Amino acid sequence: MSEITRIGLDTSKSVFQLHGVDAAERPVLKLKLSRSKMLAFFAQQPPCLVALEACGASHHWARTLAGLGHTVRLIAPQHVKPYVPGSKTDAADAAGLCEAVSRPQMRFVPVKTAEQQAALMLTGLREQWLKRRTQVSNSLRGYAAEFGLAAPQGLARLAELVARLAEDPRVPALARPLFAALWAEYQEIEARVQEADRQLKVWQRGNASCRRLSAVPGIGPVGAALLVLKTPAPQAFRSGRDFAAWLGLTPKDHATAGKPRLGGITRAGDEQLRSVLVAGAMAVLRQLKPESAGLAGWLTRLVARKARRLVAVALANKLARIAWRLLVSGASYDPARAGPPMGGAEPARA
């Protein structure tokens, strides 16, 4: 059998499909293996190029196969799809991966370390707990309204509402322990969020890039951590605009007959990171002063004639570009250099 130079590996929980080619691009390997036999196969296989989709457990397999001497490339699923021949099957996916990794223009996903994935797990669980906290607080308010009790907006006012629920005679005896259970769940989730924030700040203080990014207005501990963790190789982007486009913060292009038209932002890329940047931009806008100059002056002028949400997206785009520059250069944030965009470009629609 000819020597295998490239393998496309379609992974799943227990079945692994392989498609390999030789130096002449002839298919010389079409094999389905179980989980236990897959590692044994690659341990005996001479070092070659292995392509995997960037999906669940792919970073683990990439680290494992690299430890066996192979060169591993992770490819985003949407970039593999055009190369999948015919209908979608495991064999076709493996063949598509094998073909896609050979393309000179193909972009690859950097392999994350186990420590980076642990920190990403912390941010992901924190986001889940925040959503659950909102659900529980809304349940408390909604059920309380059924008995004629309401509280002002804000999580800080929930304790007052719970105290009233425990004493108000309009609340039936059956409902009181249910409200108590909801409040206990809320407090437990709040404690988890506080602990996650503490761990995130400890991790951030130990990372030089996070400390530099946190100096940028609108980028807090969570935003800095996500920027570092989700872009372990910022040098892969040619410019800050490419980085902002990867995050989905640039307008859609639609050109025909030589007439370009810009639409709303693409919303491509990582939704969590994009939403954190937009939330940070909204926080900056709430603190704007009319007499500001520089970047703040540009924002003030935009707010006067554009919807605040559109200005927040434009600022998030600017923050992404600043973050990319700091990550690539290793420099510290300089407010004097963070001026308005050249040409005073209009923000894209959100």
C-alpha positions as a Markdown table, in Angstrom:
| # | Residue | x | y | z |
|---|---|---|---|---|
| 1 | Met | 0.0 | 0.0 | 0.0 |
| 2 | Ser | 1.2 | 3.5 | -0.8 |
| 3 | Glu | 2.4 | 5.7 | 2.0 |
| 4 | Ile | -0.4 | 7.8 | 3.4 |
| 5 | Thr | 0.3 | 11.5 | 3.4 |
| 6 | Arg | -3.0 | 13.0 | 4.5 |
| 7 | Ile | -6.0 | 11.7 | 6.5 |
| 8 | Gly | -9.4 | 13.2 | 7.0 |
| 9 | Leu | -10.8 | 12.0 | 10.4 |
| 10 | Asp | -14.6 | 12.3 | 11.0 |
| 11 | Thr | -15.1 | 12.0 | 14.7 |
| 12 | Ser | -18.1 | 11.0 | 16.9 |
| 13 | Lys | -18.7 | 9.6 | 20.3 |
| 14 | Ser | -17.7 | 6.0 | 19.5 |
| 15 | Val | -17.2 | 5.7 | 15.7 |
| 16 | Phe | -14.4 | 7.3 | 13.7 |
| 17 | Gln | -14.3 | 7.4 | 9.9 |
| 18 | Leu | -10.9 | 7.8 | 8.1 |
| 19 | His | -10.2 | 8.8 | 4.6 |
| 20 | Gly | -6.5 | 8.9 | 3.5 |
| 21 | Val | -4.7 | 9.7 | 0.3 |
| 22 | Asp | -1.1 | 9.2 | -0.9 |
| 23 | Ala | 1.3 | 11.7 | -2.4 |
| 24 | Ala | -0.4 | 11.3 | -5.8 |
| 25 | Glu | -3.8 | 12.2 | -4.3 |
| 26 | Arg | -5.0 | 8.6 | -4.8 |
| 27 | Pro | -7.5 | 7.4 | -2.1 |
| 28 | Val | -5.6 | 4.6 | -0.3 |
| 29 | Leu | -7.5 | 4.4 | 3.0 |
| 30 | Lys | -11.2 | 4.1 | 3.8 |
| 31 | Leu | -11.7 | 2.8 | 7.2 |
| 32 | Lys | -14.2 | 2.9 | 10.1 |
| 33 | Leu | -12.8 | 2.3 | 13.6 |
| 34 | Ser | -14.1 | 2.2 | 17.1 |
| 35 | Arg | -12.9 | 4.5 | 19.8 |
| 36 | Ser | -10.5 | 2.0 | 21.3 |
| 37 | Lys | -8.9 | 1.0 | 18.0 |
| 38 | Met | -8.5 | 4.5 | 16.6 |
| 39 | Leu | -5.6 | 5.5 | 18.8 |
| 40 | Ala | -3.9 | 2.2 | 18.3 |
| 41 | Phe | -4.1 | 2.8 | 14.5 |
| 42 | Phe | -2.5 | 6.3 | 14.7 |
| 43 | Ala | 0.1 | 5.1 | 17.1 |
| 44 | Gln | 1.3 | 2.7 | 14.4 |
| 45 | Gln | 0.8 | 5.1 | 11.5 |
| 46 | Pro | 3.9 | 7.1 | 10.3 |
| 47 | Pro | 3.5 | 10.8 | 10.9 |
| 48 | Cys | 1.2 | 12.5 | 8.5 |
| 49 | Leu | -1.3 | 15.4 | 8.2 |
| 50 | Val | -4.6 | 14.8 | 9.9 |
| 51 | Ala | -7.7 | 17.0 | 9.5 |
| 52 | Leu | -10.6 | 17.2 | 11.9 |
| 53 | Glu | -13.7 | 19.4 | 12.1 |
| 54 | Ala | -13.5 | 21.9 | 15.0 |
| 55 | Cys | -16.4 | 20.4 | 17.0 |
| 56 | Gly | -16.9 | 18.7 | 20.4 |
| 57 | Ala | -13.8 | 17.0 | 21.7 |
| 58 | Ser | -11.8 | 18.0 | 18.6 |
| 59 | His | -9.2 | 19.9 | 20.6 |
| 60 | His | -8.6 | 16.9 | 22.8 |
| 61 | Trp | -8.1 | 14.6 | 19.8 |
| 62 | Ala | -5.9 | 17.2 | 18.2 |
| 63 | Arg | -3.6 | 17.3 | 21.3 |
| 64 | Thr | -3.6 | 13.5 | 21.5 |
| 65 | Leu | -2.7 | 12.9 | 17.8 |
| 66 | Ala | -0.1 | 15.6 | 17.9 |
| 67 | Gly | 1.4 | 13.8 | 20.9 |
| 68 | Leu | 1.8 | 10.8 | 18.6 |
| 69 | Gly | 3.8 | 12.8 | 16.1 |
| 70 | His | 1.1 | 13.8 | 13.6 |
| 71 | Thr | 0.5 | 17.2 | 12.2 |
| 72 | Val | -3.1 | 18.1 | 13.1 |
| 73 | Arg | -5.4 | 20.8 | 11.5 |
| 74 | Leu | -8.8 | 21.8 | 12.8 |
| 75 | Ile | -11.2 | 23.2 | 10.3 |
| 76 | Ala | -14.5 | 25.0 | 11.0 |
| 77 | Pro | -17.5 | 22.9 | 9.7 |
| 78 | Gln | -18.8 | 25.6 | 7.4 |
| 79 | His | -15.4 | 25.5 | 5.6 |
| 80 | Val | -15.5 | 21.8 | 5.1 |
| 81 | Lys | -19.1 | 21.6 | 3.7 |
| 82 | Pro | -18.2 | 22.8 | 0.2 |
| 83 | Tyr | -15.8 | 19.9 | -0.2 |
| 84 | Val | -18.1 | 17.1 | 1.0 |
| 85 | Pro | -19.0 | 15.0 | -2.1 |
| 86 | Gly | -22.6 | 13.9 | -2.5 |
| 87 | Ser | -24.9 | 13.3 | 0.4 |
| 88 | Lys | -23.7 | 13.7 | 4.0 |
| 89 | Thr | -22.4 | 10.5 | 5.4 |
| 90 | Asp | -19.4 | 9.8 | 7.7 |
| 91 | Ala | -17.3 | 8.6 | 4.8 |
| 92 | Ala | -18.2 | 11.7 | 2.7 |
| 93 | Asp | -17.4 | 14.0 | 5.6 |
| 94 | Ala | -14.0 | 12.3 | 6.1 |
| 95 | Ala | -13.3 | 12.6 | 2.3 |
| 96 | Gly | -14.3 | 16.3 | 2.5 |
| 97 | Leu | -12.0 | 16.9 | 5.4 |
| 98 | Cys | -9.1 | 15.3 | 3.5 |
| 99 | Glu | -9.7 | 17.5 | 0.5 |
| 100 | Ala | -10.4 | 20.7 | 2.4 |
| 101 | Val | -7.1 | 20.5 | 4.4 |
| 102 | Ser | -5.1 | 20.5 | 1.1 |
| 103 | Arg | -6.5 | 23.8 | -0.1 |
| 104 | Pro | -3.8 | 26.6 | 0.1 |
| 105 | Gln | -6.4 | 29.2 | 1.1 |
| 106 | Met | -8.0 | 27.2 | 3.9 |
| 107 | Arg | -8.1 | 28.8 | 7.3 |
| 108 | Phe | -7.5 | 26.6 | 10.4 |
| 109 | Val | -8.7 | 26.8 | 14.0 |
| 110 | Pro | -5.8 | 27.0 | 16.6 |
| 111 | Val | -5.7 | 24.1 | 18.9 |
| 112 | Lys | -6.4 | 25.1 | 22.5 |
| 113 | Thr | -4.6 | 23.8 | 25.5 |
| 114 | Ala | -6.3 | 21.9 | 28.3 |
| 115 | Glu | -5.8 | 25.0 | 30.6 |
| 116 | Gln | -7.5 | 27.3 | 28.0 |
| 117 | Gln | -10.4 | 24.9 | 27.7 |
| 118 | Ala | -10.8 | 24.8 | 31.5 |
| 119 | Ala | -11.0 | 28.6 | 31.6 |
| 120 | Leu | -13.5 | 28.6 | 28.7 |
| 121 | Met | -15.5 | 26.0 | 30.7 |
| 122 | Leu | -15.6 | 28.5 | 33.6 |
| 123 | Thr | -16.9 | 31.4 | 31.4 |
| 124 | Gly | -19.5 | 29.0 | 29.8 |
| 125 | Leu | -20.8 | 27.9 | 33.1 |
| 126 | Arg | -20.9 | 31.4 | 34.3 |
| 127 | Glu | -23.1 | 32.4 | 31.3 |
| 128 | Gln | -25.4 | 29.5 | 32.0 |
| 129 | Trp | -25.8 | 30.5 | 35.6 |
| 130 | Leu | -26.5 | 34.1 | 34.7 |
| 131 | Lys | -29.3 | 32.9 | 32.3 |
| 132 | Arg | -30.7 | 30.6 | 35.0 |
| 133 | Arg | -30.6 | 33.5 | 37.6 |
| 134 | Thr | -32.6 | 35.6 | 35.2 |
| 135 | Gln | -35.2 | 32.8 | 34.8 |
| 136 | Val | -35.6 | 32.3 | 38.5 |
| 137 | Ser | -35.9 | 36.1 | 39.2 |
| 138 | Asn | -38.5 | 36.4 | 36.5 |
| 139 | Ser | -40.4 | 33.4 | 37.9 |
| 140 | Leu | -40.4 | 35.1 | 41.4 |
| 141 | Arg | -41.7 | 38.3 | 40.0 |
| 142 | Gly | -44.3 | 36.6 | 37.7 |
| 143 | Tyr | -45.8 | 34.4 | 40.4 |
| 144 | Ala | -45.8 | 37.2 | 42.9 |
| 145 | Ala | -47.8 | 39.4 | 40.5 |
| 146 | Glu | -50.5 | 36.7 | 40.5 |
| 147 | Phe | -51.1 | 37.6 | 44.1 |
| 148 | Gly | -50.9 | 41.3 | 43.6 |
| 149 | Leu | -47.3 | 41.9 | 44.7 |
| 150 | Ala | -44.7 | 43.7 | 42.6 |
| 151 | Ala | -41.3 | 45.0 | 43.1 |
| 152 | Pro | -39.2 | 47.7 | 41.3 |
| 153 | Gln | -36.7 | 46.7 | 38.7 |
| 154 | Gly | -33.3 | 45.3 | 39.7 |
| 155 | Leu | -32.1 | 42.1 | 41.3 |
| 156 | Ala | -31.3 | 44.0 | 44.5 |
| 157 | Arg | -35.0 | 44.5 | 45.1 |
| 158 | Leu | -35.8 | 40.8 | 45.1 |
| 159 | Ala | -35.0 | 40.2 | 48.8 |
| 160 | Glu | -37.6 | 42.9 | 49.7 |
| 161 | Leu | -40.2 | 41.1 | 47.5 |
| 162 | Val | -39.5 | 37.8 | 49.1 |
| 163 | Ala | -39.9 | 39.3 | 52.6 |
| 164 | Arg | -43.3 | 40.7 | 51.6 |
| 165 | Leu | -44.3 | 37.3 | 50.1 |
| 166 | Ala | -43.6 | 35.6 | 53.4 |
| 167 | Glu | -45.9 | 38.0 | 55.4 |
| 168 | Asp | -48.6 | 39.1 | 53.0 |
| 169 | Pro | -51.9 | 37.4 | 53.9 |
| 170 | Arg | -52.9 | 37.3 | 50.2 |
| 171 | Val | -50.3 | 34.6 | 49.5 |
| 172 | Pro | -51.8 | 31.1 | 50.1 |
| 173 | Ala | -50.1 | 28.7 | 52.5 |
| 174 | Leu | -49.4 | 26.4 | 49.5 |
| 175 | Ala | -47.5 | 29.1 | 47.7 |
| 176 | Arg | -45.2 | 30.2 | 50.5 |
| 177 | Pro | -42.8 | 27.2 | 50.5 |
| 178 | Leu | -42.7 | 27.4 | 46.7 |
| 179 | Phe | -41.6 | 31.0 | 46.9 |
| 180 | Ala | -39.0 | 30.0 | 49.5 |
| 181 | Ala | -37.7 | 27.3 | 47.2 |
| 182 | Leu | -37.3 | 29.7 | 44.3 |
| 183 | Trp | -35.5 | 32.2 | 46.6 |
| 184 | Ala | -33.2 | 29.5 | 47.9 |
| 185 | Glu | -32.4 | 28.5 | 44.3 |
| 186 | Tyr | -31.7 | 32.1 | 43.4 |
| 187 | Gln | -29.3 | 32.5 | 46.3 |
| 188 | Glu | -27.5 | 29.3 | 45.3 |
| 189 | Ile | -27.1 | 30.5 | 41.7 |
| 190 | Glu | -25.9 | 33.9 | 42.9 |
| 191 | Ala | -23.2 | 32.4 | 45.0 |
| 192 | Arg | -22.0 | 30.3 | 42.1 |
| 193 | Val | -21.9 | 33.4 | 39.9 |
| 194 | Gln | -19.9 | 35.3 | 42.5 |
| 195 | Glu | -17.5 | 32.4 | 42.9 |
| 196 | Ala | -17.0 | 32.2 | 39.1 |
| 197 | Asp | -16.3 | 36.0 | 39.0 |
| 198 | Arg | -13.7 | 35.5 | 41.7 |
| 199 | Gln | -12.0 | 32.7 | 39.9 |
| 200 | Leu | -12.1 | 34.6 | 36.6 |
| 201 | Lys | -10.4 | 37.6 | 38.2 |
| 202 | Val | -7.7 | 35.4 | 39.7 |
| 203 | Trp | -7.1 | 33.8 | 36.3 |
| 204 | Gln | -7.1 | 37.2 | 34.6 |
| 205 | Arg | -4.5 | 38.7 | 37.0 |
| 206 | Gly | -2.2 | 35.9 | 36.1 |
| 207 | Asn | -2.4 | 36.6 | 32.4 |
| 208 | Ala | -0.5 | 39.6 | 31.0 |
| 209 | Ser | -2.7 | 40.0 | 27.9 |
| 210 | Cys | -5.9 | 40.1 | 30.1 |
| 211 | Arg | -4.4 | 42.8 | 32.2 |
| 212 | Arg | -3.6 | 45.0 | 29.2 |
| 213 | Leu | -7.0 | 44.5 | 27.6 |
| 214 | Ser | -8.8 | 45.3 | 30.9 |
| 215 | Ala | -7.4 | 48.9 | 30.6 |
| 216 | Val | -9.5 | 49.5 | 27.6 |
| 217 | Pro | -12.8 | 51.2 | 28.4 |
| 218 | Gly | -15.7 | 48.8 | 27.7 |
| 219 | Ile | -13.6 | 45.6 | 28.1 |
| 220 | Gly | -14.0 | 44.2 | 31.6 |
| 221 | Pro | -12.6 | 41.0 | 33.2 |
| 222 | Val | -15.1 | 38.7 | 31.3 |
| 223 | Gly | -14.5 | 40.4 | 28.0 |
| 224 | Ala | -10.7 | 40.4 | 28.4 |
| 225 | Ala | -10.7 | 36.7 | 29.3 |
| 226 | Leu | -12.9 | 35.8 | 26.4 |
| 227 | Leu | -10.8 | 37.7 | 23.9 |
| 228 | Val | -7.7 | 35.9 | 25.1 |
| 229 | Leu | -9.2 | 32.5 | 25.3 |
| 230 | Lys | -11.2 | 32.5 | 22.1 |
| 231 | Thr | -8.4 | 34.0 | 20.0 |
| 232 | Pro | -5.3 | 32.1 | 21.0 |
| 233 | Ala | -3.6 | 33.0 | 17.7 |
| 234 | Pro | -4.5 | 36.7 | 16.9 |
| 235 | Gln | -1.7 | 36.8 | 14.4 |
| 236 | Ala | -3.8 | 34.7 | 12.1 |
| 237 | Phe | -5.8 | 37.8 | 11.2 |
| 238 | Arg | -4.3 | 40.2 | 8.8 |
| 239 | Ser | -5.8 | 43.3 | 10.4 |
| 240 | Gly | -8.2 | 44.5 | 13.1 |
| 241 | Arg | -10.9 | 44.7 | 10.5 |
| 242 | Asp | -10.5 | 41.1 | 9.7 |
| 243 | Phe | -10.8 | 40.3 | 13.4 |
| 244 | Ala | -13.9 | 42.5 | 13.7 |
| 245 | Ala | -15.4 | 40.7 | 10.7 |
| 246 | Trp | -14.7 | 37.3 | 12.3 |
| 247 | Leu | -16.7 | 38.5 | 15.3 |
| 248 | Gly | -19.6 | 39.5 | 13.0 |
| 249 | Leu | -19.3 | 43.2 | 13.8 |
| 250 | Thr | -18.9 | 44.4 | 10.2 |
| 251 | Pro | -21.7 | 45.1 | 7.7 |
| 252 | Lys | -22.9 | 42.6 | 5.1 |
| 253 | Asp | -21.7 | 43.3 | 1.6 |
| 254 | His | -24.1 | 43.0 | -1.3 |
| 255 | Ala | -22.9 | 44.3 | -4.6 |
| 256 | Thr | -24.4 | 43.9 | -8.0 |
| 257 | Ala | -23.8 | 45.8 | -11.3 |
| 258 | Gly | -21.0 | 47.7 | -9.6 |
| 259 | Lys | -23.4 | 49.1 | -6.9 |
| 260 | Pro | -22.2 | 48.1 | -3.4 |
| 261 | Arg | -24.8 | 48.1 | -0.6 |
| 262 | Leu | -24.0 | 47.7 | 3.0 |
| 263 | Gly | -26.5 | 46.0 | 5.3 |
| 264 | Gly | -26.6 | 45.1 | 9.0 |
| 265 | Ile | -23.8 | 43.3 | 10.8 |
| 266 | Thr | -23.2 | 39.8 | 9.7 |
| 267 | Arg | -23.5 | 38.3 | 13.3 |
| 268 | Ala | -20.9 | 35.7 | 12.2 |
| 269 | Gly | -18.4 | 34.2 | 14.6 |
| 270 | Asp | -18.7 | 33.8 | 18.4 |
| 271 | Glu | -22.0 | 35.1 | 19.8 |
| 272 | Gln | -20.9 | 35.2 | 23.4 |
| 273 | Leu | -17.8 | 37.3 | 22.7 |
| 274 | Arg | -19.7 | 39.6 | 20.4 |
| 275 | Ser | -22.5 | 40.2 | 23.0 |
| 276 | Val | -19.9 | 40.9 | 25.7 |
| 277 | Leu | -18.3 | 43.6 | 23.5 |
| 278 | Val | -21.6 | 45.2 | 22.7 |
| 279 | Ala | -22.6 | 45.2 | 26.4 |
| 280 | Gly | -19.3 | 46.8 | 27.2 |
| 281 | Ala | -19.9 | 49.4 | 24.5 |
| 282 | Met | -23.3 | 50.2 | 26.0 |
| 283 | Ala | -21.7 | 50.7 | 29.4 |
| 284 | Val | -19.3 | 53.2 | 27.9 |
| 285 | Leu | -22.2 | 55.1 | 26.2 |
| 286 | Arg | -24.0 | 55.4 | 29.5 |
| 287 | Gln | -21.0 | 57.4 | 30.9 |
| 288 | Leu | -20.5 | 59.8 | 27.9 |
| 289 | Lys | -20.1 | 63.4 | 28.7 |
| 290 | Pro | -21.2 | 66.1 | 26.1 |
| 291 | Glu | -17.9 | 68.0 | 26.3 |
| 292 | Ser | -15.8 | 64.9 | 25.5 |
| 293 | Ala | -13.2 | 64.9 | 22.8 |
| 294 | Gly | -11.3 | 62.2 | 20.8 |
| 295 | Leu | -13.1 | 58.9 | 20.7 |
| 296 | Ala | -15.7 | 60.0 | 23.3 |
| 297 | Gly | -16.4 | 63.1 | 21.2 |
| 298 | Trp | -16.9 | 60.9 | 18.1 |
| 299 | Leu | -19.4 | 58.8 | 20.1 |
| 300 | Thr | -21.2 | 61.9 | 21.3 |
| 301 | Arg | -21.7 | 63.2 | 17.8 |
| 302 | Leu | -22.9 | 59.8 | 16.6 |
| 303 | Val | -25.4 | 59.5 | 19.5 |
| 304 | Ala | -26.9 | 62.8 | 18.5 |
| 305 | Arg | -27.9 | 61.5 | 15.1 |
| 306 | Lys | -28.0 | 57.7 | 15.4 |
| 307 | Ala | -29.8 | 55.2 | 17.5 |
| 308 | Arg | -27.8 | 54.3 | 20.6 |
| 309 | Arg | -27.8 | 50.6 | 19.8 |
| 310 | Leu | -26.2 | 51.3 | 16.4 |
| 311 | Val | -23.5 | 53.5 | 18.1 |
| 312 | Ala | -22.9 | 50.6 | 20.5 |
| 313 | Val | -22.2 | 48.2 | 17.7 |
| 314 | Ala | -19.9 | 50.7 | 16.0 |
| 315 | Leu | -18.0 | 51.1 | 19.3 |
| 316 | Ala | -17.9 | 47.3 | 19.8 |
| 317 | Asn | -16.3 | 47.1 | 16.3 |
| 318 | Lys | -13.7 | 49.7 | 17.5 |
| 319 | Leu | -13.1 | 47.8 | 20.7 |
| 320 | Ala | -12.4 | 44.6 | 18.7 |
| 321 | Arg | -9.9 | 46.4 | 16.6 |
| 322 | Ile | -8.1 | 47.9 | 19.6 |
| 323 | Ala | -8.1 | 44.5 | 21.3 |
| 324 | Trp | -6.6 | 42.8 | 18.2 |
| 325 | Arg | -3.8 | 45.4 | 18.1 |
| 326 | Leu | -3.0 | 45.0 | 21.7 |
| 327 | Leu | -2.9 | 41.2 | 21.4 |
| 328 | Val | -0.7 | 41.2 | 18.4 |
| 329 | Ser | 1.7 | 43.9 | 19.4 |
| 330 | Gly | 1.9 | 43.3 | 23.1 |
| 331 | Ala | 1.6 | 47.0 | 23.7 |
| 332 | Ser | -0.5 | 48.7 | 26.5 |
| 333 | Tyr | -3.6 | 50.7 | 25.8 |
| 334 | Asp | -3.0 | 54.4 | 24.9 |
| 335 | Pro | -6.2 | 56.5 | 25.0 |
| 336 | Ala | -4.5 | 59.2 | 22.9 |
| 337 | Arg | -4.2 | 56.7 | 20.0 |
| 338 | Ala | -7.8 | 55.4 | 20.3 |
| 339 | Gly | -9.3 | 58.2 | 18.2 |
| 340 | Pro | -12.4 | 58.0 | 15.9 |
| 341 | Pro | -12.2 | 55.8 | 12.8 |
| 342 | Met | -10.6 | 57.3 | 9.7 |
| 343 | Gly | -13.1 | 59.0 | 7.4 |
| 344 | Gly | -15.9 | 59.0 | 10.1 |
| 345 | Ala | -17.5 | 55.9 | 8.7 |
| 346 | Glu | -21.1 | 55.3 | 9.5 |
| 347 | Pro | -22.0 | 52.4 | 11.8 |
| 348 | Ala | -23.6 | 49.3 | 10.4 |
| 349 | Arg | -27.2 | 48.5 | 11.4 |
| 350 | Ala | -27.4 | 46.1 | 14.3 |
